[in-house]
């Protein structure tokens, strides 16, 4: 028995020493990892976390940018939900989302499926051409489309007039102003989501299409039973991105309509800008920005919950 304990003692000592070396090595790796991550964390803290917390504090004050802020509690939030103009801006934002989301997703998916065909000529060139507008700044795209739809010098009204179609002043029409600015956003961005859908289509097994064809499924049935289920993770990702971009619509509205005519294109982000930098109501603008963040989070979380339930039901 004694020899067994003596023989076992060095083995335990070796294990303890090896464990110590492993812990020291792990601490060294941890310090190196922290060193690599620290610059990014510092940037996030300085340019994201601190401004967010500062804006949250401002939302409970009467700050204007020129005065000493005084605490007003929830007055800014109450004022927002009792203001007809603010409620109209929220409604306009939701209307923008309703127009933009399905149109962008449908266009991106349809074009992606077309360009995913192996028998299509010049697929690479067509993909590049469709993706190029996404590279262009939204400000540049909005300026260009402003000239295109101008009723006096625009090429679109001129071409349509040549075939007997009269086009009204789209940006001055309460009915057509919002669809026009949505059209600009769809034209610019759907190429990016097309590329994402193309990547998702590459992951759908070809064997499933072959099996569906053998079973007599037509094109529409293959789309519903094979393509859409295979694209579910990609679709979830695209929907969240599209919704996030829709709630932040600002650039083309600022350049093309300035929120008009008659506030029909004034979104929440544009109202945050006008309240903060035109009317100098920084507190109310900050409160409105957090309400917008809440709306965006609700839509994003709802989409993720629905997607996960669908995956569990499969």
Secondary structure in CASP SS format (residue, H / E / C, confidence):
PFRMAT SS
TARGET T0000
AUTHOR 0000-0000-0000
METHOD secondary structure of the structure
MODEL  1
X C 1.00
X H 1.00
X H 1.00
X H 1.00
X H 1.00
X H 1.00
X H 1.00
X H 1.00
X H 1.00
X H 1.00
X H 1.00
X H 1.00
X H 1.00
X H 1.00
X H 1.00
X H 1.00
X H 1.00
X H 1.00
X H 1.00
X H 1.00
X H 1.00
X H 1.00
X H 1.00
X H 1.00
X H 1.00
X H 1.00
X H 1.00
X H 1.00
X H 1.00
X H 1.00
X H 1.00
X H 1.00
X H 1.00
X H 1.00
X H 1.00
X H 1.00
X H 1.00
X H 1.00
X H 1.00
X H 1.00
X H 1.00
X H 1.00
X H 1.00
X H 1.00
X H 1.00
X H 1.00
X H 1.00
X H 1.00
X H 1.00
X H 1.00
X H 1.00
X H 1.00
X H 1.00
X H 1.00
X H 1.00
X H 1.00
X H 1.00
X H 1.00
X C 1.00
X C 1.00
X E 1.00
X C 1.00
X C 1.00
X C 1.00
X C 1.00
X C 1.00
X C 1.00
X C 1.00
X C 1.00
X C 1.00
X E 1.00
X C 1.00
X C 1.00
X C 1.00
X H 1.00
X H 1.00
X H 1.00
X H 1.00
X H 1.00
X H 1.00
X H 1.00
X C 1.00
X C 1.00
X H 1.00
X H 1.00
X H 1.00
X H 1.00
X H 1.00
X H 1.00
X H 1.00
X H 1.00
X H 1.00
X H 1.00
X H 1.00
X H 1.00
X H 1.00
X H 1.00
X H 1.00
X H 1.00
X H 1.00
X H 1.00
X H 1.00
X H 1.00
X H 1.00
X H 1.00
X H 1.00
X H 1.00
X H 1.00
X H 1.00
X H 1.00
X H 1.00
X H 1.00
X H 1.00
X H 1.00
X H 1.00
X C 1.00
X C 1.00
X C 1.00
X C 1.00
X C 1.00
X C 1.00
X C 1.00
X H 1.00
X H 1.00
X H 1.00
X H 1.00
X H 1.00
X H 1.00
X H 1.00
X H 1.00
X H 1.00
X H 1.00
X H 1.00
X H 1.00
X H 1.00
X C 1.00
X C 1.00
X H 1.00
X H 1.00
X H 1.00
X H 1.00
X H 1.00
X H 1.00
X H 1.00
X H 1.00
X H 1.00
X H 1.00
X H 1.00
X C 1.00
X C 1.00
X C 1.00
X C 1.00
X C 1.00
X C 1.00
X H 1.00
X H 1.00
X H 1.00
X H 1.00
X H 1.00
X H 1.00
X H 1.00
X H 1.00
X C 1.00
X C 1.00
X C 1.00
X C 1.00
X C 1.00
X C 1.00
X C 1.00
X H 1.00
X H 1.00
X H 1.00
X C 1.00
X C 1.00
X C 1.00
X C 1.00
X H 1.00
X H 1.00
X H 1.00
X H 1.00
X H 1.00
X H 1.00
X H 1.00
X H 1.00
X H 1.00
X H 1.00
X H 1.00
X H 1.00
X H 1.00
X H 1.00
X H 1.00
X H 1.00
X H 1.00
X H 1.00
X H 1.00
X H 1.00
X H 1.00
X H 1.00
X H 1.00
X H 1.00
X H 1.00
X H 1.00
X C 1.00
X C 1.00
X C 1.00
X H 1.00
X H 1.00
X H 1.00
X H 1.00
X H 1.00
X H 1.00
X H 1.00
X H 1.00
X H 1.00
X C 1.00
X C 1.00
X C 1.00
X C 1.00
X H 1.00
X H 1.00
X H 1.00
X H 1.00
X H 1.00
X H 1.00
X H 1.00
X H 1.00
X H 1.00
X H 1.00
X H 1.00
X H 1.00
X C 1.00
X H 1.00
X H 1.00
X H 1.00
X H 1.00
X H 1.00
X H 1.00
X H 1.00
X H 1.00
X H 1.00
X H 1.00
X H 1.00
X H 1.00
X H 1.00
X H 1.00
X H 1.00
X H 1.00
X C 1.00
X C 1.00
X C 1.00
X H 1.00
X H 1.00
X H 1.00
X H 1.00
X H 1.00
X H 1.00
X C 1.00
X C 1.00
X C 1.00
X C 1.00
X C 1.00
X C 1.00
X C 1.00
X C 1.00
X C 1.00
X C 1.00
X C 1.00
X H 1.00
X H 1.00
X H 1.00
X H 1.00
X H 1.00
X H 1.00
X H 1.00
X H 1.00
X H 1.00
X H 1.00
X C 1.00
X C 1.00
X C 1.00
X C 1.00
X H 1.00
X H 1.00
X H 1.00
X H 1.00
X H 1.00
X H 1.00
X H 1.00
X H 1.00
X H 1.00
X H 1.00
X H 1.00
X H 1.00
X H 1.00
X H 1.00
X H 1.00
X H 1.00
X H 1.00
X H 1.00
X H 1.00
X H 1.00
X H 1.00
X H 1.00
X H 1.00
X H 1.00
X H 1.00
X H 1.00
X H 1.00
X H 1.00
X H 1.00
X H 1.00
X H 1.00
X H 1.00
X C 1.00
END
